[in-house]
């Protein structure tokens, strides 16, 4: 049986039928990768996906999970707050599972097109808005944060969980010399993506007029090496070893400006990507930054 990493590379991917810049496919292999990643991230942060506290659990409470993907986080939120109405929004239709909580409703479409126009996404109507890992698709974070703010009720909180695509070991950056990473970052910037959005999120939130901004950072291990000092990281490490290389090969192929390289050079970049990620696995990690904020009472 192929590993998830190999399956992810070899599967004939399909992509979202929108004009959005999202890099990754919506194929079965990608859905499986996302499900594994969701379980691993949940374990990494201690079992409770949300860091925002004192959220209302009442029939008139409304929560929104933007870019909900497989819906796993949407389901978690709904089970934690069974009296609230929880919406999951994504570019593609969500595969409904048998254990779907009754208080969940999925919405297919683009946030920027639906906010304030779809009756389910009326401005100033949400008690909480959440999103995680929009890093591969969001090209206008300023507009995004302002849109989130417009959806929130006065004083209501929001939470964003995003990577910063920088590799570290013992607190020091590594991989700065990797040609594939340089090419991918250059291509992503050309597309309008911010691969360091995690560390920029507080600034985006401030510019959107949000207040009470706080952050918490988790180190995401590239392998199981962190499990000895942090047992919560074990599942994440296993998931990284299985899926990291396949994910990067698919993502960097979409990021790299294909017109700037010959076929041989592109092949060399792919080979270097797989080789360096595997060779540099021990001790390597990248940041997951959780940013919490709220809409002011005056906004």
Order of alpha helices (4+ residues) and beta strands (2+ residues): alpha-alpha-beta-alpha-beta-beta-alpha-beta-alpha-beta-beta-alpha-alpha-beta-alpha-alpha-beta
